[in-house]
């Protein structure tokens, strides 16, 4: 055995052993972090996801207003109707497109939410029941944490389209509330974060 070979071999063996021990420590550390993260409480107790929400059915109701509000843990969009809303579809999409023309509705933010209400924004005589002065900014959401833009994209063949530009694809929930009076409200909440 040539002189010095044993010492070099021992150094290589020690380095390999240290590398294996460091890797083992890293994997054990990651194993400890993962269960802690999995057991962490959800943000504000929110357990919503970001999957589509829908309910089938057409309505004799008419869209009468869009409005928004800020809450501690989420931003809320409310679509007011003059009777019970029957059907809707709320889903994240790569882009919102107007009914009929297919024209893209450009929205501010990192994610686009397409909201379809199965009720028109016009009455039986074709008169508008909701017509904002600035459809591309139908609701002022300046200063909101999650909402970047609310666009009224029109009403076509008994359905109304609203585009909601949000900061990112975040947890959402959708539900219907009764009132006021004979009306109803389609509510869309988007959490401020996961």
Buried (B, 14 or more C-beta within 10 A) or exposed (E): EEEEEEEEEEEEEEEEEEEEEEEEEEEEEEEEEEEEEEEEEEBBEBEBEBEBBEBEEEBEBBBBBBBBBBEEBBBBBBBBBBBBBBBBBBBBEEEBBBBEEEEBBEBBBEBBBBBBBBBBBBEEEEEEBBEBEEBBBBBEBEEBBBBBBBBBBBBBEEBBBBBBBBBEBBBBBBEBEEEEEEBBBBBBBBBBBE
